[in-house]
Structures are given as C-alpha cells and as structure tokens.
Amino acid sequence: MVLYVSFESILIPMFVIIGLWGGNRRIKASYYFFIYTLIGSIFMLLGLLLIWSQTGTLDLLNLINYTFSLTIEKSLWVLFFVGFAVKVPIFPVHL
C-alpha cells in the first residue's frame, strides 16, 4: 500500500509542473495527465484490493508463502500491468 500511495503522490507535483511550465496547451495537458493516470491507477488499486481480499494482508513477508490460484494470478498480472503501463508510460497506452 505504501507503493501505491507513493506512486499516486507523484501525481500532484507533476500536475503542477505541467500546468506551470508546459507548452501552449499546458492546462489541458495537465488535466489529461491527471485523469489518465488516475484511471490507470484504479487498476493497480483493484489488484491490491484483490490481494487483500484473498489473503487479508498486504504485508510482503506474509505474501511470499501464500499460493494464489492461476486465475487470480493472471488477473493480478493484468491489473498491475495496466496500472504500471499507464504510469510508466508504455506504448501504446501513453497519451
């Protein structure tokens, strides 16, 4: 959960930086950036909630010994991939 909060806290200074020192359409670009990455982060939050609902914890030391089913693992992979792909940004999900 600390990773998620830290990842999301980057959104505020980036919004300000783009809004102040961006190009001609910097205000529109900063709002696009904010909304687009916020939607992408919802996927990562859903992955964390899925882990928590299955295990009851988000502690990595406890999760090392936990075995997820194959469908849950695939779902988690997709959720985290989409979340990180939007945040990084990976082609073709960059804006």
Secondary structure, 3 states (H helix, E strand, C coil): CHHHHHHHHCHHHHHHHHHHHCCCCHHHHHHHHHHHHHHHHHHHHHHHHHHHHHHCCCCHHHHCCCCCCHHHHHHHHHHHHHHHHHHCCCCCCCC
